[in-house]
Amino acid sequence: MSQKFQVLWADDEIDLLKPHLLFLEAKGCVITTVNSGIDAIEEVEKANFDVIFLDEMMPGMTGLETLQQIKQLKPQIPVVMITKSEEEQLMDEAIGGKIADYLIKPLNPSQIWLSVKRILQNRQLIDTRTAKNYQQEFRQIGEALNEASSPQAWTDLYKKLTFWEMEIDRTENKNMLEVLEAQKTEANSSFSRFVKANYLDWIAHPEEDAPLLSPQVLKEWVFPILKKKRPLFFILIDNLRLDQWEEIEPLLSPYFHIEEKSSYYSILPTTTAFARNSLFSGMMPAEMASRYPHLWEDENSDEGKNKNEELWLKLNLEKNKLPVRFSYHKILQMHEGKAILDQFHSLVQNEFTVLVYNFVDMISHARTDMKMIRELAPDESAYRSLTRSWFEHSSLFELMKKIQHAGGEVILTTDHGTKRVNKPYRIVGDKNVTTNLRYKQGKNLSFESGKVFEIRNPQEAQLPRLNVSSTYVFAVEDYFFAYPNNYNHYVNHYKDTFQHGGISLEEMIVPIVHLRSKR
């Protein structure tokens, strides 16, 4: 062991522990011994230690009293409590005092050394094992990438890539991250080709080898619960990607059992106006626009793209003969989230409560427009961390705790994900072309063929036309559309921003989970 760990051991019978001390010294530890809690505190005041072993039963100041003093002086030092007692209350008090480990006498040297390694070398050991495990699975992922030929195979592959991205991100040196990012780039390129080859067939024949798509989400996940007359909260977090869900899931695990954890495919365009409205209505956009033109708002509408979500939802419930008592709420501001908490006692009386939280979408827009936010979240890892920080301190987390306390059930999902874009793609169109950076809808679109998915006949994708010659063009991988006019300024502003509307693993394959209270 190259590093010499400084160990403080406090025990009134320290002379009896000589074999253990010699064993640790042989492993390279430098041991300081004391016979009482008071002496231990004096040593902590004048020196620094990597770990402290603390006997619980010492004359004068007990181990628990000593622990409290040490944590006030230097809270960062890990303390291992050693005791002859297996009394549960004592364990509870020690754990509540933020001990790093708890050992029961009689001790053996290997047990003590394992505790030292677990506390002081945990990060290093995990880093080494994570890198080794990913290296072993690298080839398997590559083979799966080449062989993926179904929506489920691509979902499984994306989940595996996300798992390793987050595992490597938790390591200190992140040596393998560059390799994984290259593999993820290759996966997105292949996935884009897969979607281009199959998307129109999924729309034409949703019952044949197609993934679960936006219009089918409520019918498959929500309506079966409502038919059983079980009160349900449906929570949609706009723009939530799979990795962001994985980041916040541990915060919810103490409160909820995960009944089912899956994903579905967002329709194209992967935007609020199309994907979210389709989810609530249970219809594809073309049907929505033709049957309910007074409710349909396209991307260029001055009235807002999703102001009729509650009406779409009501139509969907009526169509499926579900006369449930429901309420719909959209939370855009902090005070709206607090208002939801205040009226929880009435919400819990509903059979169906729908809540849409737009904060993650607001983060992505703020990161584009505000330098400070971009500096706070310069990469994927920081973007996930920012999402976790928001959720941990949000009114939504407080609401989830209230739902758990009331014994409630939750379906949590999103409408689409978002993609970090870096490659500009020149496109020309008239003034009526949509402004989204990941897809364009309009006539007289001019662009180089290649890294796009063009739909010349929108009806084939069940998308509405703005006019007779309208076409849709979708960006793939990490490309974004840029106009030749003021090209450099445009590129500099939008490069390395999170956008949605196009085709990528992150935008299309999105999480959906069924949570049941642990209460």
VENHUUR-V428674 format. One record per run of one state. SS is the DSSP state (H for helix, E for strand, L for the rest). FROM is the first residue (numbers start at 1). LEN is the number of residues. Records with the same first field share a line. If there is no record, write none. Layout:
SS: FROM-LEN ; FROM-LEN
This chain:
L: 1-5 ; 11-3 ; 27-3 ; 35-2 ; 47-4 ; 56-7 ; 74-4 ; 84-4 ; 97-4 ; 105-4 ; 121-1 ; 148-3 ; 170-7 ; 205-8 ; 228-4 ; 238-4 ; 254-2 ; 266-6 ; 282-3 ; 292-17 ; 320-6 ; 332-2 ; 343-1 ; 348-4 ; 358-1 ; 370-1 ; 377-3 ; 393-2 ; 406-3 ; 414-5 ; 422-1 ; 429-10 ; 443-3 ; 448-4 ; 456-2 ; 462-9 ; 477-2 ; 483-4 ; 495-2 ; 500-3 ; 504-1 ; 518-2
E: 6-5 ; 30-5 ; 51-5 ; 78-6 ; 101-4 ; 213-1 ; 232-6 ; 256-10 ; 326-6 ; 352-6 ; 409-5 ; 419-3 ; 423-6 ; 439-4 ; 446-2 ; 452-4 ; 471-6 ; 479-4 ; 497-3 ; 503-1 ; 509-9
H: 14-13 ; 37-10 ; 63-11 ; 88-9 ; 109-12 ; 122-26 ; 151-19 ; 177-28 ; 214-14 ; 242-12 ; 272-10 ; 285-7 ; 309-11 ; 334-9 ; 344-4 ; 359-11 ; 371-6 ; 380-13 ; 395-11 ; 458-4 ; 487-8 ; 505-4
